């Protein structure tokens, strides 16, 4: 009989809700998929699947102002969403919710914009606690006043998850524990209190069934849950966007959470700089998010030993210490947006499979990364200020050998330095092997230097460069001494018509033919000959230079003997030097005997040039032609020289 009465009551209640929503143009729908997704968040088989979010169930959204003065946002067989709950209509709401006892199909309740007193808020929670509702979401709560201690009955509930967001407490003076105890002792699987400026939370008074706990965007500090051993079932703890500062205190907070697997401490003020401060993490912890904090290199001295997934992006890390404790189970590591200058090795985490090191300060990443990290399947190293140089060639070559392990290649990998290559993708940057191989470059430069030295040495020997250098030195020294011993204004006076240069082996022809015919014949030719005109005490070179400078012409008696004489070479060199320095036509070449080209030494290249470009006189063998020879020779050296008495050669009284 009682069972039939309960069924009849439920029948009339559903009829009433149907008429209410139909009157306000609210369509009914049964969203079986919602209950399915919700049940998947908390699997009954006790698996370790993390609860990431709680459903707000805003499907089929129509708004309707009911006679109860609240707004109906959603109303289905399994979900109900109401807004604008105040002290004026809270009693009617409690009366409505009291009808949804266990066995009812309503499982999801969402209340938005709730502005009630403390007692009314507790009455709402207490009514929901003993209803068929399993997932309760309450957002934008303004608790007006009168927070006081109350007894809350947690028994006999179907509740699995409670979400409270954006709570504003207007009561300035109250005992905070009265507020915290209500929530910390809730016997549900999941509890979320977010965006409520909450500064603390008490440890549960008894072993808590909580598996999922989120205090997102509050003002919690390092005092939270210190020494708390009641969260023995907790698997997921989210403390993102709070004010935690000490990483070691966070580790001790988790040390008694025996089943904790996931911890989110991102966007806090965490640091760990003291090397002597110990850390003690829950041994079950496998996923840790420490992103967007103030952590430095010392963080690697305070990490869970069994961690599998670690997020350290957006911190102040400059390097991964080689002496860090080994994280044997670590498979995923996120070091993006730090200050690293190179790829970290895998000495501390041999099982690493995924590494993100994007947006750091890496100029030339190490090319031996995959050798030290053989298990890595994906490397994210893009968006770094790469310096395109020889050192980067090995890394580019590494990409070709990695088999697609570089994530984002090639779009995320561009040259930053030097400026002329900025924006160039690394795949388009190439340098020759010679430019990048230092050993090869040194060997090539050494070989080229040796070849150059050998060529220069050969040319110096072949062209007799040392001889010419020596002669030039002697010429300059002689000229310097001459200027030193002679006043500046005194000019060199021509004393001879010609200076004769010949080999000693041709001296008989010079003394018997050349000199008699020029000096004793017509024209009064005055000749300078070394045996009678060289000044004793002076060097041979100095005498040669003086005679050449005091002579109008220089006669060279050419023969095979001439080209074999060292002194003849000196005389030809100095005479040739005068030819160019004074721009004069002072050389007269007499070919006494034909000279085969093959016997002319290489250093006589000037003689070869002179014979090729200048007309020379050839000594005729026939006596009939010798008169013409002497006439041509006299004409070549014809010049009037001043005599000792002031007259010129060839002049009479």
TISE-400445 format. One record per residue (C-alpha): residue in one letter; z, x, y. Coordinates in pm, whole numbers, plus 50000, padded with zeros to 5 digits. Layout:
N
aZXY ...
***
This chain:
653
x500005000050000 x500985028150244 x497795046450155 x495685015750234 x497465010750566 x496765047250665 x493105043350580 x492895010950777 x494525027451079 x492085056251069 x489215031651042 x490245013151360 x490845046551542 x487325058851469 x485935025051574 x487785028351904 x486505063651973 x482975052851884 x483075023952131 x484525046652399 x481855073252369 x479035047952333 x480165030752652 x479955063652837 x476535072852688 x477935099652451 x475855105152140 x477545110851810 x476505139451585 x477935155751284 x477655193751311 x478295205150958 x476965239551048 x479845244851291 x482485240251025 x480495262950798 x480355290851059 x484015286751139 x485045288950776 x482965320550744 x485045336951016 x488085334050794 x486875336750433 x489155322350174 x488565350949933 x490705374250145 x487855398150225 x488105423750506 x485435407650723 x486465411251086 x486965380151299 x484865387051607 x485035354251797 x486345319351784 x484005289251827 x484215269652149 x482025242552000 x480085231452308 x477225215852114 x475705182652209 x477245186852550 x477575155052761 x480295148953014 x482035115553048 x484975103653253 x487085081653025 x489695056653125 x492265083653048 x491035103853351 x490035134053148 x486435145153096 x484925143652748 x482645173852710 x482005171052340 x482895145952078 x481755148051716 x483315139251388 x484775174451350 x484985187051710 x486465174152032 x486275190752376 x488165176552676 x488625188553033 x490825181153334 x494185176753161 x497045170353404 x500605157953403 x499255123353474 x497235120153155 x498975144352922 x501045116652757 x497875097352668 x496375129552531 x499415135552312 x499245099652192 x495575104052106 x496105137051923 x499035122351727 x496575100751539 x494795131151388 x497165138251107 x496395159250806 x493435145950617 x491515138050933 x488065153450969 x488735166651321 x489125204451294 x488165219151633 x489845211051964 x489005226352302 x490925218752619 x489665231552956 x491265230753301 x494775222253190 x497345219453469 x500685207753331 x504365216953325 x505955238153057 x507365209452853 x504055190952856 x502235222552744 x504675227552458 x504275191052359 x500485195652341 x500855226452119 x503445209751900 x501265178751853 x498205199651772 x500275220851534 x500995191451308 x497505176351321 x494385182851116 x493095207251380 x492455242451251 x490895259051557 x492485253351895 x490965267152219 x492645262152554 x491125276952873 x492025277453242 x495665268453198 x497905264853501 x501555262253405 x503255247953706 x506985253653654 x510175250753447 x509615276653171 x512665275252952 x513725282352597 x512605257152340 x512535252951966 x509035252151825 x508385238451478 x505745260551310 x506025244050967 x503465222650792 x500435232551001 x496725234050928 x496155257651222 x494165289151154 x493205302251497 x494505297951852 x492655309952162 x494305309352504 x492305321652806 x492965324353177 x496605313653193 x498235312053537 x502015309153556 x503205296453892 x506905298253805 x508155330453969 x511605331953811 x511895327153437 x512905345853124 x509645360852993 x510865361452635 x510875323152635 x507105324052693 x506305352952458 x508275339252160 x506165308052142 x502995328152081 x504205358351887 x505745337151613 x502705315251556 x501935313751185 x498145314851215 x495435338551098 x494055346151445 x495555346351793 x493745353952119 x495385355452461 x492835368152712 x492425372153089 x495975360753161 x497575391053335 x500095393053053 x502305423953084 x504115423052749 x504385406352410 x507325405552173 x507265416651814 x507365386551576 x510865377651456 x509685376951093 x506745389050888 x503685375351062 x500615361550882 x498365372451170 x495195389951058 x493385389351391 x495075395751727 x493315399252063 x494955405752399 x491715411352589 x491815417552967 x495545416953035 x498055441353187 x499715453852870 x501195488952862 x502375514852611 x505545494352544 x503635469052334 x504815466051970 x506665499351970 x508745500351654 x507365466851541 x507115463451161 x506385426151134 x502585426851167 x502145435750805 x498985414450754 x497195424451074 x493675437651016 x492045435251361 x493755443651692 x491855441252022 x493575455652330 x490495461152544 x490845461852924 x494575467252957 x496745495253103 x497565517552808 x497945554252902 x499255574152605 x497095578152295 x500025591252092 x502105560252171 x499215538352065 x499075557151736 x502795551551673 x502315514651760 x499855511551470 x501805532951222 x503645502951073 x500605480251057 x499875487150692 x496615467550669 x495125474951013 x491425483050984 x489965478151333 x491485487751670 x489775483252007 x491405503352287 x488355505252514 x488515503152894 x492085515052928 x493655545653093 x494225565452774 x494615602952777 x495935629352540 x496435663652691 x499605676752529 x498795697552222 x502395696152094 x502515657752096 x502145643551748 x500195612651651 x500835589151362 x498185563351288 x498035535651030 x496515550950718 x494395519750665 x492665522851006 x488905528450958 x487345516851290 x488595528451630 x487075521351973 x488365545052243 x485425541752480 x485745541352861 x489065559652886 x490185593353027 x490165613352705 x489295650252693 x488605675452415 x492215672352297 x491495637452160 x490225653451839 x493795664851770 x494995628651767 x492695608051545 x493235587751226 x492455609250922 x490735580850735 x488605568751024 x485025558950937 x483685546351270 x484775562051598 x483615552851949 x484405578552221 x481675570952470 x482265572852845 x485165597452842 x485655633052973 x484845652552656 x483085686152707 x483065699552350 x484155691951997 x486815717151897 x485915737251588 x489555739451480 x490085701851476 x491555683551179 x488845674150932 x487795637550932 x486365635750583 x485545598550594 x483925596850939 x480395582450916 x479655569751269 x480515588451589 x479615577451942 x479945604752207 x477515590252462 x478195593452836 x480485623552815 x480125659252944 x478905677052633 x476605706852681 x475385709152321 x475175690051995 x478455691651803 x478455706051456 x479775687851151 x482495712251048 x485125685551106 x483215655750963 x481065663750662 x480245627450584 x478735619450926 x475655596950903 x475245584451262 x475765603251589 x475125591451944 x475215618152214 x473055601752479 x473605606352853 x475525639052836 x474785672852999 x472715688152720 x470005711752850 x468935729252529 x470355713052212 x470975734751908 x468175735251657 x470475740151356 x472125705851389 x470615690451077 x471465721650878 x475145717750965 x474985679650933 x472825673250623 x473975637050576 x473045624850925 x470445597250902 x470165589451274 x470735610351586 x470675594651932 x470265623452179 x468005608452444 x468555605252820 x469915640552857 x468795664853133 x466675686252902 x465535720253030 x462025725952904 x462035762752810 x461495784352505 x464925774852367 x463865738352356 x460835746052139 x463045748851830 x464555714551896 x461095699051938 x460055715551613 x463225701451456 x462095666051543 x458865670951351 x460835682351047 x463575655851068 x461435627250939 x462175602251218 x465935608351246 x465795611451626 x466365576551763 x464285567452070 x461745595452026 x459685602352231 x460345577952520 x464025587452569 x463435625152558 x462055639152886 x462195671753078 x464595672753372 x464185709753453 x462225727553590 x461165703853865 x457435707853804 x457925694353450 x460345666253539 x459365633953367 x457285651453100 x458045639352749 x459265666552515 x456455659152272 x453965669652542 x455735702452625 x454255733352460 x454605771052501 x452795798752313 x454535817752036 x454165849952233 x455935834952537 x458915823252333 x459305850252068 x461255878152236 x460725902851954 x457005896451943 x456815898752322 x458665932152325 x456505946352048 x453335935052225 x454495949352557 x455455982052389 x452085984952216 x450225977452539 x452336003352721 x451616029452456 x447916021552467 x447916023552847 x449786056652843 x447396070052581 x444346059252785 x445746074253104 x446636106452924 x443176108352771 x441476102453106 x443716128053272 x442786153953011 x439136144052998 x438716144053376 x441046173753424 x443256153753658 x446136179153646 x443756205753772 x442666184354064 x446256175754146 x447156212354146 x444206220954367 x445016192854610 x448576205454630 x447426240854702 x444966228054964 x447656208455148 x450106237655131 x447496261755269 x446606238155552 x450296233455634 x450916270855653 x447826275255864 x449036249456117 x452456265356120 x451146300556187 x448486290056442 x448926272156775 x447836235956782 x445266240857053 x443496269856883 x440416258056695 x438836274456395 x435896296756511 x432856299756286 x432406336556200 x429916335155915 x426656318055849 x427526312455487 x430176318055225 x428826329154889 x430346315154568 x429126330654244 x430246342553904 x431016379553854 x428376379953585 x425806370953850 x427086396654102 x424136420254048 x421676393554166 x423876385054462 x424306421354571 x420776432654497 x418766402154593 x420666376254797 x422696397155038 x420016423255122 x417356396855187 x419576376355417 x421526403055602 x418886429955643 x415926408355712 x415096387956015 x417596363356152 x420736384556144 x422516362955879 x426206370755847 x427596363755496 x431186360255375 x431746377155041 x435106379054867 x435036416354794 x434726425555162 x436096395755355 x439196384155164 x442346394855353 x444796415055141 x448246399455105 x447056363655107 x446606342854797 x443166338854649 x443186301454719 x444186306855080 x441416332955123 x438866309254971 x439896281055205 x439826303855511 x436386317255427 x434966282455369 x436416269755697 x435086299855894 x431606296355744 x428886272755862 x427496268555513 x428656274555155 x426116288854913 x426756282754543 x424816303954297 x424576281253995 x424096293853643 x425666289653301 x428066317153407 x429096297253718 x430296266853525 x432386289553300 x434246304853593 x437596290353701 x437386305054052 x433916291354105 x435336257354029 x438036262454292 x435486272454552 x433216242954472 x436186219054494 x437316231554835 x433776232154971 x433236196654849 x436506186655011 x435286200855344 x431996182255298 x433806148855301 x436666157055538 x434356170055815 x431366148155727 x429146179255741 x426056190255549 x427496224055453 x426576228455086 x423566248754967 x422916249454594 x420856277654438 x419966272854074 x419716308653947 x419236298753585 x418786264653427 x422096249353316 x422006228152997 x423976196153059 x426016200052742 x427656232552862 x428876217653190 x432586209753149 x433776174453216 x435826185353513 x432576196453685 x431646160153745 x431366168054115 x428756194454039 x426816169453832 x426976144654117 x425836170254372 x422916181554160 x421896145554103 x422036135354471 x421286167354671 x418236189754689 x418866224454553 x416826257154566 x415666270954235 x415226309054201 x411586314454107 x410696338653833 x407316345853986 x407476371354266 x404766353754461 x407016323854520 x410096343154630 x408986346654994 x408946308655026 x412386307454859 x413876331155117 x412226312655402 x413696279355286 x417096294855241 x417056310155589 x415996277055738 x418906259555560 x421506283155712 x419836287856051 x422466286656328 x423386307956628 x426886322856592 x428756341256874 x428836379356835 x431806401556907 x430336410957249 x429916374257347 x426256372557260 x424866350756987 x423206363656673 x419496367856741 x419816371857120 x418636404557302 x419366419857645 
***
